């Protein structure tokens, strides 16, 4: 997404390095998809960015796919949809099927150009960009609901709820902090918290990790 503000902090770097150490032996020579999921402000984008740097430094060409690009409506319009009907909040806001198809397209050969949506935040618009899957060996898909993607090989879940993430959300300045937003976050929490059981790696509140399987 164009216009997103990502500022990684030492705890994000800590988590990314730990995830890298857990997965680095499973990636070389095998086209791999990793998902990083969690609630708003939990550090998904930051950890994904730092994890990509770790793999790039190790010689693995890496692409990040942001779930934010796969919303059916651009950010401001989507917020208006939520204001009209709070029941709009949920997995139905996102074209997860398309994102999953793109992960599948990334992993299989012969590779074909992937035409993916691209959000321009400040313009509240969705355009497109072309990706060449052959140019990368690892795809990291990050976003609230990405644990549900079927074509993921490893699923990272950040175990921090909307109360834990308040400070981070305020610093990022993407969300209005009010009762309506808090209601949205509660709804998202009820949905996302159920995805934890699907994860292979848990990022704990102190940003250490628990590896369940690799």
ChimeraX attribute file (.defattr): number of C-alpha atoms within 10 A of each C-alpha:
attribute: neighborCount
match mode: 1-to-1
recipient: residues
	/A:1	16
	/A:2	13
	/A:3	10
	/A:4	14
	/A:5	13
	/A:6	13
	/A:7	13
	/A:8	15
	/A:9	12
	/A:10	9
	/A:11	15
	/A:12	23
	/A:13	20
	/A:14	18
	/A:15	25
	/A:16	26
	/A:17	20
	/A:18	19
	/A:19	22
	/A:20	20
	/A:21	12
	/A:22	16
	/A:23	18
	/A:24	15
	/A:25	10
	/A:26	14
	/A:27	16
	/A:28	15
	/A:29	10
	/A:30	10
	/A:31	18
	/A:32	21
	/A:33	24
	/A:34	23
	/A:35	29
	/A:36	27
	/A:37	31
	/A:38	28
	/A:39	26
	/A:40	20
	/A:41	24
	/A:42	25
	/A:43	28
	/A:44	24
	/A:45	25
	/A:46	22
	/A:47	26
	/A:48	29
	/A:49	22
	/A:50	20
	/A:51	24
	/A:52	22
	/A:53	19
	/A:54	20
	/A:55	22
	/A:56	14
	/A:57	10
	/A:58	12
	/A:59	11
	/A:60	19
	/A:61	16
	/A:62	20
	/A:63	21
	/A:64	18
	/A:65	21
	/A:66	24
	/A:67	21
	/A:68	21
	/A:69	25
	/A:70	23
	/A:71	20
	/A:72	16
	/A:73	20
	/A:74	21
	/A:75	21
	/A:76	14
	/A:77	13
	/A:78	17
	/A:79	16
	/A:80	13
	/A:81	16
	/A:82	18
	/A:83	15
	/A:84	10
	/A:85	10
	/A:86	15
	/A:87	12
	/A:88	16
	/A:89	19
	/A:90	18
	/A:91	16
	/A:92	11
	/A:93	15
	/A:94	19
	/A:95	16
	/A:96	20
	/A:97	13
	/A:98	13
	/A:99	22
	/A:100	18
	/A:101	15
	/A:102	20
	/A:103	25
	/A:104	16
	/A:105	17
	/A:106	28
	/A:107	22
	/A:108	12
	/A:109	10
	/A:110	9
	/A:111	13
	/A:112	13
	/A:113	14
	/A:114	17
	/A:115	12
	/A:116	17
	/A:117	21
	/A:118	21
	/A:119	25
	/A:120	18
	/A:121	18
	/A:122	12
	/A:123	12
	/A:124	13
	/A:125	15
	/A:126	19
	/A:127	11
	/A:128	13
	/A:129	11
	/A:130	11
	/A:131	16
	/A:132	12
	/A:133	23
	/A:134	16
	/A:135	12
	/A:136	16
	/A:137	21
	/A:138	26
	/A:139	23
	/A:140	24
	/A:141	27
	/A:142	27
	/A:143	23
	/A:144	28
	/A:145	23
	/A:146	27
	/A:147	27
	/A:148	19
	/A:149	20
	/A:150	13
	/A:151	20
	/A:152	20
	/A:153	15
	/A:154	21
	/A:155	25
	/A:156	26
	/A:157	30
	/A:158	25
	/A:159	20
	/A:160	21
	/A:161	21
	/A:162	20
	/A:163	12
	/A:164	14
	/A:165	16
	/A:166	15
	/A:167	11
	/A:168	14
	/A:169	18
	/A:170	13
	/A:171	12
	/A:172	13
	/A:173	10
	/A:174	13
	/A:175	12
	/A:176	11
	/A:177	12
	/A:178	8
	/A:179	9
	/A:180	13
	/A:181	15
	/A:182	15
	/A:183	12
	/A:184	18
	/A:185	18
	/A:186	16
	/A:187	15
	/A:188	21
	/A:189	19
	/A:190	12
	/A:191	16
	/A:192	23
	/A:193	16
	/A:194	9
	/A:195	17
	/A:196	18
	/A:197	10
	/A:198	13
	/A:199	21
	/A:200	18
	/A:201	22
	/A:202	23
	/A:203	24
	/A:204	14
	/A:205	14
	/A:206	11
	/A:207	20
	/A:208	16
	/A:209	21
	/A:210	15
	/A:211	15
	/A:212	9
	/A:213	11
	/A:214	12
